[in-house]
Amino acid sequence: MGRTMSKSGEVAGGTAHHRDADELAERVIAHVGSKIALAVPLGLGKPNHFVNALYRRAVADPGLHLKILTALTLERPQGASDLEQRFLGPLADRLYGDYPDLDYVKAQMTGTLPANIEICEFYLRPGAMLNNGQAQQNYISSNYTHSARDILAQGANVVAQLVGARDMPGGTRYSLSSNTDTVFDLEPRLRARAQAGEKIAVVAEVNRQLPFMEGEADVGADYFDHVLDEGGPGFRLFATPHRPINFIEHAIGLNAANLVEDGGTLQIGIGAMGEAIAYSLRLRHTDNDAYRAAFEALHPEGQAGGIFEAGLYGSSEMFVDGFWHLMKAGVIKRKVYGDVVLQRLLSEQKISEQVSGETLRALRQADAISAVLTRADFSYLQKYGVFRPEVGFDDGVLTLPDGRTVDADLDRSENLDEICSTCLGERLKGGVFLHGGFFLGPSDFYQGLRDLTGAQQDAIRMTAISFVNQLYGDEELKRLQRVKARFINSCMMVTLSGAVVSDGLEDGRVVSGVGGQYNFVAMAHELEGGRSIILVNATRTKDGKVSSNIVPHYGHITVPRHLRDIMVSEYGVADLRGKTDRDVVVALVEIADSRFQDELIAVAKKAGKLEAGYVVPAANRNNLPARLAAALKPVQAAGHFSSFPFGSDLTSEERALAGALRRLKAAMSHPVRAAGLVMGALFAPKPSARWTAHLERMGLAQPSGLKERVTQQLLVRMLAGG
């Protein structure tokens, strides 16, 4: 649309460019009015400088009402205790550098938001807001695919997000990068409102550290009403460091990875379990002998999966760094194409990605192209690499690479032979092996995306969440692409009826949000050969008490029992689809921790869901962590299934300290043990030189006063194993 701007920021052509966030905030308020409903993406894509400028403006002016509509607000980790602060402070400085915290977060956490400011989220940072009344009251329960609709229902009139930028000869291009998820659904609806007379604004904040993702994410300046570019590379992106993966999570990942079929479709989520699955999938492909040894150690009668010859296609709302590692390992490599006829021919194996005369003939037979090629047919064939880029076309005549011409009439055999011998490309173009809606991960993941080559970049497409998370729209194409789908998500609890608890507690408090989990579970039931796989840790420990996560019933559910499918714990797989309630109970009891099996059986029998004579099979009576640890020990000794299989942003001392702090927190939750530990610390000898670097990292090498000396000794005790 050819928009330019004067130095003062006045618009010529529609898009205003700004250097100052506060000036931009004033311009938006002047245009939209004193009631701002600001929609910003979840996770990484928040335009922090612009959001903070609007927030400051609203704090200063009670007459301005600001409602922020978003999800998954990220925040530097804050330690609750002195020890946690000593550990997290230097780590946060190193990992987040000049990342600007969002001003509204601190006010929200402390309950000091001004009355004229609201924060409404449809997905909360897991567990962070359980006791925050404002956040709980303003939570919007929404499936991810409905989030754009529900944000608009909240009156959104400003959409803003962080974008990447690339300076080109014809002007600067912008990339929606990490968050194409909702903007593609929001922007056109907002434009329609503007056409009807409403005041709206679409805002971009440039950050050149954001990977420039191409394809649909690549837009011109005219996509936005305002572009904020303060110069320089931009602030450091928020990174989520790798969490340690324990042997139980590895066992869950191993069990789930064995359910993934070669040539299929994969979706996984964030967190340790997602990384555990990615690791097991990579090991299955790159060292199948080690993978088989591990799987058969857990399941002596089981059959371990083979390597991925055809590979997998990723279709996941979240592009996690596990996918990145699977791409590099050659697991994520099955390409899909954005044309129904082409995809069907590939799916039916009538053609392959290798272009030949049969490719052209099959497309003609399927009526994808005309007998006498049109300009549209020619463009289609070049787009997908069937024709070489050197071939020309004009008014029904093809110009061959050597300058000769031939009529574009495929029904004439002599023409077809000439075309097949001179015009065809080598391989199909435009194939995609990963569709995602947003990404978030560690800093090396972002660097990997920034370093993408042309071929890799072309095969990754960030797109709308409405495309990834549902079948509606382009349904035939999606069904052809998403064959043998395995949609893998985690939960907090599973009931004996097969219902899933993932996002909230039975008193109504929200832990996180539904996100896309329900979408993927429902879609798995609609896809031929598709399966929903829900991961559950069989137990949880709180204040030293171990409880079962497989429960008789619960007062809140995320996925109802009628959508039950496959459940995976560290002890095995429960296939619940199409089963009777009795068989569902049995399957779940058999993957439960054995310390709780009798209790679960008793409840089921009392409710009449299980016959009186049922007894847990002997093979499932030893579902205990010690058995898993012993089974995995040999393969771990061989260098597999480590705590950080994809690396870590933490130093070796920090990794040891993190484990020690977790053990200390658990130990201090027991009053009697805590008292004993403190008494022991009072009379402990000077720490060994072995721990000097660890204590220096925590500022406790030279303790000052009794409290620091006790703290030092407690930490050393935990570093030594507790």
C-alpha positions in Angstrom: 0.0 0.0 0.0 3.1 2.2 -0.1 2.9 4.0 3.2 5.4 6.6 4.2 5.8 9.0 7.2 7.3 12.4 8.0 9.8 12.8 10.8 7.2 14.0 13.2 5.3 10.7 12.9 2.5 12.0 10.7 1.1 9.3 8.5 1.2 9.3 4.8 -0.5 6.2 3.4 -1.7 4.7 6.6 1.1 3.4 8.7 2.8 5.6 11.3 6.4 4.8 12.4 7.5 5.7 15.9 10.8 5.8 17.9 9.3 6.4 21.3 6.8 4.1 23.2 5.2 6.9 25.2 4.6 8.9 22.1 3.0 5.9 20.5 0.8 5.3 23.5 -0.5 8.9 23.3 -1.2 8.5 19.6 -3.2 5.3 20.2 -5.2 6.8 23.0 -5.9 9.9 20.9 -7.3 7.8 18.1 -9.1 5.0 20.0 -10.3 7.0 23.1 -10.1 6.7 26.8 -11.4 3.1 26.9 -8.6 0.8 25.7 -9.0 -3.0 25.5 -5.5 -4.1 24.5 -5.1 -7.6 23.1 -1.5 -8.9 23.2 -0.2 -12.5 22.5 0.6 -15.1 25.0 4.2 -15.9 25.9 7.1 -14.4 23.9 5.2 -12.0 21.6 4.2 -9.3 24.1 5.4 -5.8 23.1 6.7 -5.0 26.6 7.7 -1.4 25.9 4.4 -0.4 24.4 2.4 -2.3 27.1 4.4 -0.6 29.8 3.8 2.8 28.2 0.1 2.3 28.1 0.2 1.0 31.7 2.1 4.0 32.9 -0.3 6.3 31.2 -3.3 4.6 32.8 -1.7 4.7 36.2 -1.2 8.5 35.8 -4.8 9.1 34.5 -7.7 7.4 36.4 -10.0 8.6 33.7 -8.3 6.2 31.2 -9.6 2.6 31.5 -7.1 -0.1 30.4 -8.1 -3.7 30.0 -5.3 -6.0 29.0 -6.4 -9.2 27.3 -3.7 -11.9 27.1 -2.4 -15.2 28.3 0.7 -16.8 29.8 2.4 -13.7 31.1 6.1 -14.3 31.5 8.0 -13.0 34.5 11.6 -13.3 35.7 11.7 -16.0 38.5 11.5 -14.5 41.9 12.8 -16.4 44.9 10.4 -16.7 47.9 13.2 -17.4 50.5 16.7 -15.9 51.0 18.3 -19.1 49.6 16.1 -19.0 46.5 16.9 -15.3 45.9 20.6 -16.0 46.3 20.3 -18.8 43.7 17.9 -17.1 41.2 19.2 -13.5 41.3 22.5 -14.1 39.4 20.8 -16.7 37.2 18.1 -14.3 36.2 20.6 -11.5 35.5 22.6 -13.9 33.2 19.6 -15.4 31.4 17.4 -12.4 31.0 19.8 -9.4 30.9 17.9 -6.3 29.7 14.6 -8.1 29.4 12.0 -5.4 30.5 9.6 -6.8 33.0 5.9 -6.0 32.4 4.9 -3.4 35.0 1.4 -4.8 35.5 2.8 -8.1 36.7 4.1 -6.8 40.0 1.0 -4.9 40.7 -1.2 -7.9 39.9 0.9 -10.2 42.1 0.7 -7.7 45.0 -2.9 -6.8 44.5 -2.1 -3.2 43.9 -3.6 -2.7 40.4 -5.3 0.6 40.1 -9.1 0.4 39.8 -9.0 1.6 36.2 -6.8 -1.3 35.0 -7.9 -4.9 34.4 -5.8 -7.9 33.5 -7.8 -10.7 31.9 -6.0 -13.9 30.8 -7.3 -17.1 29.2 -4.2 -19.1 30.3 -2.3 -18.4 33.5 1.3 -19.1 34.3 0.9 -22.6 35.8 0.3 -22.4 39.6 1.4 -18.7 39.8 -2.1 -17.3 40.5 -3.8 -19.9 42.7 -4.1 -17.4 45.5 -4.5 -14.2 43.5 -8.2 -13.1 43.7 -7.9 -10.6 40.9 -6.4 -13.1 38.5 -8.9 -15.8 39.5 -11.9 -13.5 39.0 -10.7 -12.1 35.7 -9.7 -15.5 34.2 -11.5 -16.2 30.9 -12.1 -20.0 30.3 -11.7 -20.5 26.6 -10.5 -23.1 24.2 -7.5 -21.8 22.3 -9.4 -21.9 19.0 -12.1 -19.7 20.6 -9.7 -17.2 22.2 -9.9 -14.6 19.3 -13.7 -14.7 19.5 -13.7 -14.3 23.2 -11.1 -11.5 23.2 -13.3 -9.6 20.7 -16.3 -10.2 23.0 -14.3 -8.4 25.7 -14.2 -5.3 23.5 -10.7 -5.5 22.1 -9.9 -2.4 20.1 -6.1 -2.4 20.1 -4.0 -5.4 19.0 -0.3 -5.2 19.6 2.6 -7.6 19.4 6.4 -8.0 19.2 7.6 -8.6 15.6 10.9 -9.4 13.9 12.2 -7.1 11.2 14.4 -7.5 8.0 15.6 -4.6 6.0 15.1 -5.3 2.3 16.0 -3.3 -0.9 12.3 -2.5 -1.3 11.7 -1.6 2.4 11.5 -3.2 5.7 9.6 -6.5 6.1 8.1 -7.6 9.4 7.6 -11.1 10.8 4.9 -12.1 13.3 7.5 -14.7 14.2 6.7 -16.4 17.5 3.0 -15.5 17.6 1.0 -16.0 14.5 -1.5 -17.8 16.8 -4.3 -15.4 17.3 -3.5 -12.3 15.3 -4.5 -13.9 12.0 -8.0 -14.5 13.5 -8.2 -11.1 15.3 -6.8 -8.7 12.7 -9.4 -9.2 9.9 -12.3 -9.0 12.4 -10.9 -5.8 13.8 -10.6 -4.4 10.3 -14.2 -5.2 9.7 -15.2 -3.3 12.8 -13.1 -0.3 11.6 -15.0 -0.4 8.3 -18.2 -0.2 10.4 -16.9 3.0 12.1 -15.2 1.7 15.2 -11.9 3.1 16.3 -9.2 0.4 16.3 -5.4 0.1 16.1 -3.0 -2.7 15.1 0.4 -2.1 16.6 3.8 -3.7 16.0 6.9 -3.3 18.3 10.1 -4.3 16.5 12.7 -6.6 18.1 15.4 -7.7 15.8 16.4 -10.5 18.2 13.1 -12.2 17.4 13.7 -14.9 14.7 12.4 -13.8 11.3 9.9 -16.6 10.4 8.8 -16.5 6.8 5.8 -17.7 4.9 2.5 -16.4 6.3 4.3 -14.7 9.2 6.1 -12.4 6.8 4.1 -9.2 6.4 4.6 -5.6 5.1 4.3 -2.4 7.1 0.8 -1.9 5.8 -0.4 -4.8 8.0 -0.1 -2.4 10.9 -1.4 1.0 11.8 1.6 1.8 13.9 5.2 0.4 14.1 7.4 1.1 17.1 11.1 0.7 16.2 13.3 2.1 19.0 16.5 1.2 17.1 19.1 -1.3 18.0 18.7 -5.1 18.2 15.9 -4.9 20.8 15.7 -6.4 24.3 16.8 -9.9 25.1 14.0 -12.4 24.5 12.5 -14.2 27.4 14.0 -17.7 27.6 12.6 -20.8 29.4 15.6 -22.8 30.5 15.5 -26.6 30.3 14.1 -28.2 33.4 15.7 -31.3 34.7 14.0 -34.5 33.7 13.9 -37.2 36.4 13.7 -40.9 35.8 10.0 -41.0 36.3 9.4 -38.4 33.6 11.8 -40.3 31.3 9.8 -43.4 31.9 6.6 -41.6 30.9 8.3 -40.2 27.8 9.6 -43.6 26.9 6.1 -45.2 27.2 4.6 -42.4 25.1 7.3 -42.4 22.4 6.5 -46.0 21.7 3.0 -45.1 20.6 4.1 -42.8 17.8 3.9 -44.4 14.4 6.4 -43.8 11.5 4.9 -41.6 8.8 2.5 -40.0 11.3 1.7 -36.6 12.9 3.0 -35.3 16.2 1.9 -32.7 18.7 3.7 -32.2 22.1 3.6 -29.6 24.8 6.1 -27.6 26.9 7.8 -28.9 30.0 9.9 -31.8 31.3 7.5 -34.4 30.0 7.4 -32.9 26.5 11.2 -32.9 26.5 11.3 -36.5 27.8 9.1 -37.6 24.8 11.3 -35.7 22.4 14.4 -37.3 23.8 13.0 -40.8 23.6 11.8 -40.2 20.1 15.3 -39.0 19.1 16.9 -42.0 20.8 14.5 -44.4 19.1 15.7 -43.0 15.8 19.4 -42.4 16.4 20.3 -45.3 18.7 17.5 -47.8 18.4 19.5 -50.5 20.3 19.7 -48.3 23.4 16.0 -47.3 23.0 15.0 -51.0 22.8 17.1 -51.9 25.9 15.4 -49.1 27.9 11.9 -50.0 26.8 12.3 -53.7 27.3 13.8 -53.1 30.7 10.5 -51.4 31.7 8.3 -53.8 29.7 10.0 -57.2 29.2 7.0 -58.5 27.2 6.6 -55.3 25.2 7.8 -54.5 21.6 9.9 -51.4 21.1 9.3 -49.2 18.0 11.8 -48.9 15.2 13.4 -45.9 13.5 11.5 -43.3 11.6 12.1 -44.0 7.9 9.3 -41.9 6.5 9.6 -39.5 9.5 7.0 -37.4 11.3 5.1 -34.2 10.5 4.7 -31.8 13.3 1.3 -30.0 13.8 1.4 -28.4 17.2 0.0 -25.2 18.7 3.4 -24.8 20.4 6.6 -25.2 18.5 8.8 -26.4 21.4 12.5 -26.9 21.2 11.9 -30.6 21.4 10.7 -30.3 17.8 13.9 -28.5 16.9 16.0 -31.4 18.2 13.8 -33.9 16.3 14.3 -31.9 13.1 18.0 -32.0 13.5 17.9 -35.7 14.2 15.9 -36.4 11.0 12.7 -37.5 12.9 10.6 -34.5 11.9 10.9 -34.7 8.1 7.6 -35.8 6.5 6.4 -33.0 4.4 2.8 -32.0 3.7 1.6 -29.7 0.9 -1.0 -27.0 0.8 -2.9 -28.3 -2.1 -5.6 -31.0 -1.7 -5.0 -32.8 -5.0 -1.3 -32.9 -4.6 -1.5 -34.1 -1.0 -4.0 -36.8 -2.0 -1.8 -38.1 -4.8 1.1 -38.2 -2.3 -1.0 -39.9 0.4 -2.2 -42.5 -2.1 1.4 -43.0 -3.3 0.5 -42.3 -6.9 3.3 -39.8 -7.0 6.4 -39.1 -4.8 8.3 -36.0 -4.0 10.6 -36.9 -6.8 9.2 -35.1 -9.9 8.8 -37.2 -13.0 6.5 -37.4 -16.0 4.2 -39.4 -13.9 3.7 -36.4 -11.6 2.5 -34.3 -14.5 0.2 -37.1 -15.8 -1.3 -37.7 -12.4 -2.1 -34.1 -11.9 -3.7 -33.9 -15.3 -5.7 -37.1 -14.6 -6.9 -35.6 -11.3 -8.0 -32.4 -13.1 -5.6 -30.3 -11.0 -4.5 -28.8 -14.3 -6.1 -28.4 -17.7 -5.2 -30.2 -20.9 -4.0 -26.9 -22.4 -2.2 -25.2 -19.6 -3.5 -21.8 -18.5 -1.5 -19.1 -16.7 -2.9 -20.4 -13.4 -1.9 -23.9 -14.2 1.6 -22.8 -15.1 2.0 -20.8 -11.9 0.7 -23.8 -9.9 3.2 -26.1 -11.5 6.1 -23.8 -10.8 5.0 -23.1 -7.3 5.2 -26.7 -6.4 8.4 -27.4 -8.3 6.9 -29.5 -11.0 8.2 -27.1 -13.6 11.7 -25.6 -13.4 12.0 -21.9 -12.6 13.8 -21.3 -16.0 10.7 -22.3 -17.9 8.6 -19.5 -19.3 4.9 -19.2 -20.3 3.0 -16.9 -22.6 -0.5 -17.4 -24.1 -0.5 -21.2 -24.1 3.2 -21.6 -25.2 6.0 -22.8 -23.0 9.5 -21.4 -23.4 12.0 -24.1 -22.7 15.3 -23.4 -20.8 17.2 -23.6 -24.1 15.0 -21.0 -25.7 12.9 -23.3 -27.9 9.1 -23.2 -27.5 6.4 -25.8 -27.3 2.6 -25.6 -27.2 1.4 -26.2 -23.6 -1.1 -28.9 -24.8 -0.6 -32.0 -22.6 -3.0 -34.1 -24.7 -0.6 -34.1 -27.6 1.9 -36.9 -26.9 4.8 -35.2 -28.7 4.3 -32.0 -26.7 4.0 -34.0 -23.4 7.2 -35.9 -24.1 9.1 -32.7 -24.9 7.7 -31.0 -21.8 8.6 -34.0 -19.6 12.2 -34.2 -21.0 13.0 -30.5 -20.6 10.7 -28.6 -18.2 10.4 -30.8 -15.1 12.0 -29.9 -11.8 13.8 -32.5 -9.6 11.7 -32.5 -6.4 8.4 -30.9 -5.3 8.7 -27.5 -3.6 6.6 -25.9 -0.9 6.5 -28.9 1.5 6.1 -28.2 5.2 7.2 -30.6 8.0 6.1 -28.4 10.9 3.1 -26.1 11.4 3.0 -24.2 14.7 1.0 -21.4 16.3 3.6 -20.0 18.7 7.1 -20.8 20.1 8.8 -20.4 23.4 11.9 -22.1 24.7 15.6 -21.7 25.8 18.0 -19.2 24.3 19.8 -21.7 22.1 16.5 -22.6 20.5 16.0 -19.0 19.4 19.5 -18.9 18.1 18.8 -22.0 16.1 15.7 -20.4 14.5 17.7 -17.2 13.7 20.3 -19.5 11.9 17.8 -21.4 9.8 18.9 -22.1 6.2 16.5 -21.4 3.3 15.4 -25.0 3.0 14.8 -25.4 6.7 13.0 -22.1 6.9 10.8 -23.1 4.0 9.7 -26.3 5.8 8.5 -24.5 9.0 5.3 -22.5 8.9 4.0 -20.4 11.8 0.3 -20.0 11.2 -3.1 -19.3 12.8 -4.2 -21.4 15.8 -7.5 -22.0 14.0 -5.5 -23.9 11.4 -3.4 -26.0 13.8 -5.9 -26.8 16.5 -9.0 -27.8 14.7 -10.3 -29.5 11.6 -12.8 -26.9 10.6 -11.7 -25.0 7.5 -9.7 -26.9 4.9 -10.9 -30.1 6.5 -10.2 -32.4 3.6 -6.6 -31.1 3.4 -6.0 -31.4 7.1 -7.3 -34.9 7.2 -4.9 -35.9 4.4 -2.0 -34.2 6.2 -2.7 -35.4 9.7 -2.5 -39.1 9.2 -1.7 -41.4 12.2 -1.9 -38.3 14.5 -0.6 -38.6 18.0 -1.6 -35.6 20.1 0.3 -35.8 23.4 -0.5 -33.6 26.4 -0.1 -33.8 30.1 -2.5 -33.5 33.0 -2.6 -33.2 36.8 -5.0 -36.1 37.5 -7.1 -38.8 35.9 -10.3 -40.1 37.4 -11.3 -43.8 37.3 -13.9 -42.9 34.7 -11.2 -41.6 32.4 -11.9 -37.9 32.8 -8.9 -35.6 32.8 -8.1 -32.8 35.2 -5.5 -30.4 33.7 -6.3 -26.8 34.5 -8.1 -26.3 37.8 -8.9 -27.4 41.3 -12.3 -28.6 42.5 -12.9 -25.4 44.5 -12.9 -23.5 41.2 -9.4 -22.0 41.3 -7.5 -22.0 38.0 -4.0 -23.5 37.9 -3.3 -22.7 34.3 -6.0 -22.9 31.5 -7.5 -25.2 29.0 -5.3 -23.9 26.2 -5.5 -26.3 23.2 -5.8 -29.6 25.1 -9.5 -30.1 24.6 -9.1 -29.1 20.9 -6.5 -31.8 20.3 -8.3 -34.5 22.3 -11.6 -33.9 20.3 -9.7 -33.7 17.0 -8.0 -37.0 17.7 -11.4 -38.7 18.0 -12.4 -37.2 14.6 -9.3 -38.2 12.7 -9.1 -41.7 11.1 -6.2 -43.4 13.0 -5.8 -40.4 15.3 -5.1 -40.8 19.1 -5.1 -38.5 22.0 -2.4 -39.4 24.5 -2.6 -37.9 28.0 0.4 -38.2 30.3 0.0 -38.4 34.0 2.6 -38.8 36.7 1.2 -41.6 38.9 1.8 -39.7 42.1 2.6 -36.3 43.5 4.3 -35.2 46.7 3.4 -32.2 48.8 4.8 -31.4 52.2 6.3 -34.8 52.3 3.0 -36.6 51.7 2.7 -38.8 48.6 -0.8 -38.9 46.9 -2.1 -40.7 43.8 -2.9 -38.7 40.7 -5.2 -41.5 39.5 -8.2 -40.7 41.7 -11.7 -42.2 42.1 -13.4 -38.9 41.1 -12.7 -35.1 41.2 -14.8 -32.0 41.5 -13.4 -30.4 38.3 -12.6 -31.8 34.9 -11.0 -30.4 31.7 -11.7 -33.3 29.3 -14.9 -35.3 30.0 -15.0 -39.1 30.3 -16.7 -39.6 26.9 -13.5 -38.3 25.2 -11.2 -40.7 27.1 -8.5 -42.3 24.9 -5.0 -43.3 25.8 -3.5 -42.5 29.3 0.2 -43.0 30.0 1.9 -43.1 33.4 5.4 -44.1 34.3 4.1 -47.7 34.7 2.5 -48.2 31.4 -0.2 -47.4 28.9 -4.0 -47.6 29.4 -6.0 -47.7 26.2 -9.5 -46.5 27.2 -11.1 -45.8 23.9 -14.4 -47.7 23.4 -14.0 -49.6 26.7 -16.6 -50.2 29.3 -16.5 -48.4 32.6 -15.3 -51.7 34.2 -12.4 -52.1 31.8 -11.5 -48.4 32.1 -11.2 -48.8 35.9 -9.0 -51.9 35.5 -6.7 -50.3 32.9 -6.1 -47.3 35.1 -5.6 -49.3 38.3 -2.9 -51.3 36.4 -0.9 -48.2 35.6 -1.4 -46.6 39.1 1.2 -46.7 41.8 0.9 -49.9 43.7 0.7 -48.0 47.0 -2.7 -46.8 46.0 -4.1 -49.6 44.0 -6.0 -51.3 46.8 -7.7 -48.0 47.8 -8.8 -47.3 44.2 -10.1 -50.9 43.8 -12.1 -50.6 47.0 -13.8 -47.4 45.9 -14.6 -48.9 42.4 -16.1 -52.0 44.0 -18.2 -50.0 46.4 -19.6 -48.0 43.5 -20.4 -51.2 41.6 -17.9 -50.4 38.8 -15.7 -53.4 39.5 -16.6 -57.0 40.4 -15.9 -58.2 43.9 -13.4 -60.8 42.8 -11.1 -58.5 40.8 -7.4 -58.8 41.8 -4.5 -56.8 40.4 -2.4 -59.0 38.2 1.0 -59.9 39.6 2.8 -58.1 36.8 1.2 -54.8 37.9 1.7 -55.3 41.6 5.2 -53.8 41.6 4.4 -50.4 40.2 6.9 -48.6 42.4 9.6 -45.9 41.7 12.3 -48.2 43.0 11.5 -50.7 40.2 11.7 -48.1 37.6 15.0 -46.7 38.9 16.6 -50.1 38.9 15.3 -50.9 35.4 16.7 -47.7 33.9 20.0 -47.7 35.9 22.0 -49.7 33.3 21.0 -47.5 30.4 21.6 -44.3 32.4 25.0 -45.7 33.3 25.7 -46.0 29.6 25.0 -42.3 29.2 21.4 -42.2 28.2 18.3 -40.6 29.9 20.3 -37.9 31.7 18.7 -35.0 33.6 19.5 -32.5 30.8 19.6 -34.5 27.6 19.3 -31.3 25.5 21.8 -29.3 27.5 21.3 -26.7 30.2 21.8 -23.0 30.7 22.9 -23.8 34.3 26.5 -24.4 35.3 27.3 -27.8 36.9 27.4 -26.0 40.3 24.0 -24.5 39.6 22.5 -27.8 38.6 23.7 -29.4 41.9 22.5 -26.4 43.9 19.0 -26.6 42.3 18.7 -30.2 43.4 20.0 -29.4 46.8 17.4 -26.6 47.2 14.6 -28.9 46.2 15.7 -31.5 48.8 16.1 -28.8 51.5 12.6 -27.4 50.8 11.1 -30.9 51.1 13.1 -31.7 54.2 12.1 -28.5 56.0 8.4 -29.2 55.4 8.7 -31.9 58.1 8.9 -30.1 61.5 10.7 -33.0 63.3 13.3 -33.5 60.5 13.7 -29.8 60.1 14.6 -29.4 63.8 17.1 -32.2 63.6 18.7 -30.7 60.5 19.1 -27.3 62.2 20.6 -28.9 65.3 23.0 -30.8 63.2 24.0 -27.7 61.3 24.8 -25.9 64.6 27.6 -28.3 65.4 28.7 -29.3 61.9 32.4 -29.0 61.0 33.7 -26.6 58.4 32.6 -27.5 54.9 34.9 -29.5 52.7 36.7 -27.7 49.9 34.6 -29.8 47.5 31.8 -27.3 48.1 33.7 -24.1 47.9 32.6 -23.1 44.3 28.9 -24.0 45.2 29.0 -21.8 48.3 30.7 -18.9 46.5 28.0 -19.0 43.9 25.4 -18.6 46.8 27.4 -16.0 48.6 27.9 -18.3 51.6 31.6 -19.2 51.4 32.2 -16.8 54.3 29.0 -16.7 56.3 28.3 -13.7 58.5 26.4 -14.5 61.7 24.6 -17.6 63.0 21.8 -17.6 60.5 24.2 -17.7 57.5 26.3 -20.4 59.2 23.3 -22.6 59.7 22.1 -21.9 56.2 25.5 -22.8 54.8 25.6 -26.1 56.7 22.0 -27.0 55.6 22.9 -26.4 52.0 26.1 -28.5 52.2 24.1 -31.3 53.8 21.7 -31.3 50.9 24.6 -31.0 48.3 26.0 -34.2 49.9 22.7 -36.0 49.3 20.7 -35.0 52.3 
